[in-house]
Amino acid sequence: MKKLFVGLLVLTLILAMGAASAQDVVVAEPGQEVNMILLPKFLGIAVFDEANQGAQEAHAELENPGTLEFLGPTAENSVAGQIEIVTTAASRDDIDAIMISNNAGDQLVPAVEAASEAGQAVVTWDSPIPSGAGEALFIAQVDFDETGRVMAEMARSILGEDGGSFAILSASPDAANQNAWIAALLEVLEEPEYENLVLLDTVYGNDQTEESYNQALALVDQYPEMELIMAPTSVGITAAAKAMQDEGLCDTVKVSGLGLPSEMIEFTLNGCAPEFALWSFVDLGYVTYYATYLLATGAMEAEEGVTFEAGRMGEYTIEADPTREEGLRIVMGPFSVYNIDNIEEAVGGAMEEMEATATPGS
């Protein structure tokens, strides 16, 4: 009888611990009205359209009767435009949350702090506030240190065992994510196994196609020994690849970095960009929306150690951001590296997913 009692007690404790663990995971309650803004660096970029697709998916899934606005500046006015949009949002009584891919560095801080003080949940995605000021949470697509290592690995893979010279074609000098990725790459290049990779220069195309195209050609003229352009931006990588293709330089100057498979397939198949990487921006928009919805509805506090469920993407735990002195983050992941062996399958799968989630008749 005593053994039975002890057994029942142990079982009860196990069940109680399981129930407590389940309660520790924050789960969204659908149907709450939250008005939200998704703010990309600027409009007209395919990856940001994909992030909006993911956010819209989560918006419908959570049956939010409120609005989801996709607002962004033009590429030419990105910094001032982002500041203006956040400043305006902070003064609107009907806005509960704003989700920002920051392209203005800490210049955005006063506007972000005003939005936060107005009671709006401020979440960054793709690119954070460098200082973390005014920001509740950053949704990191991948670990930024890993980004540097992936770029170094791709450079070594493309240039071969003997290594070679390469240059970086980045987006904006104020883009926190680009700067962190480049810093991570520079750190990896200090390791002995990468000593035969020589970084020649870092230039900026400001995520504009024509400017990035011209910067790529300028690098070719300035550095005749250059064998690779590494562009950690979807605009820069496609522009650089097209520039090399148009000039008939794909045999001597390769292109790599971070790009969208649907935009890079031509250049991978023809050898201009034999290898590149990225993550799912659809998933990034989806996870960002879930986290922001939980914060805006008061279901979750932005605190280290908090675990929440993000629909089909599963559970995430908030942690201190090791890439910044202040700030909290979750890391979505994973990276996918694309080459001639898998890019056609990746593009085909993405098209099927878009068709499956498209609104009938749209």
Helices and strands as residue ranges (DSSP letters): H 2-24, E 25-26, E 36-39, H 46-61, E 68-70, G 75-77, H 78-90, E 97-100, G 105-108, H 109-117, E 121-125, E 137-140, H 144-159, E 164-170, H 176-189, G 192-194, E 197-204, H 209-222, E 228-231, H 234-246, E 254-257, H 261-269, E 275-278, H 281-296, E 307-309, G 311-313, E 315-317, E 319-320, E 328-331, E 336-339, H 343-357
